[in-house]
Amino acid sequence: MAQFAVLIYEAEMPGGWENAPKELLAAHEAFPGKVEELGGKILSSLALQPAAAAKTVRDGGVADGPFADTRESLGGAFVLEAEDLEKALEIAKFVPVHDGGVEIRPLFDAPEA
């Protein structure tokens, strides 16, 4: 099966995730089951602190903030195993996002030596 990075971009939640709507939290809890129901598997995942906590290193210097200043920022990601890109996209439509979207990228499959 193929592997895909699913990158979640969204605007900061007003008041933080502590104030997230109950429906959104319930959708997050139900999502892993939906992935399995659709034939996929989450191999690993991570949730990021708010973009304000980011530091950027460029040309040996360190700056406060994310790499790019945008309304939506990278909030989390997971590695999805799915039959193919079409199946990964089908699953991605169910990723709970409060104000943003997701990006799907096939993982590079290095040739065996």
Secondary structure, DSSP 4 states (H G I P E B T S, - for coil): -EEEEEEEEEEPPTT-GGG--HHHHHHHHHHHHHHHHTT-EEEEEEEPPPGGG-EEEETTEEEES-SS--SEEEEEEEEEEESSHHHHHHHHTT---SSEEEEEEEPP-PPP-
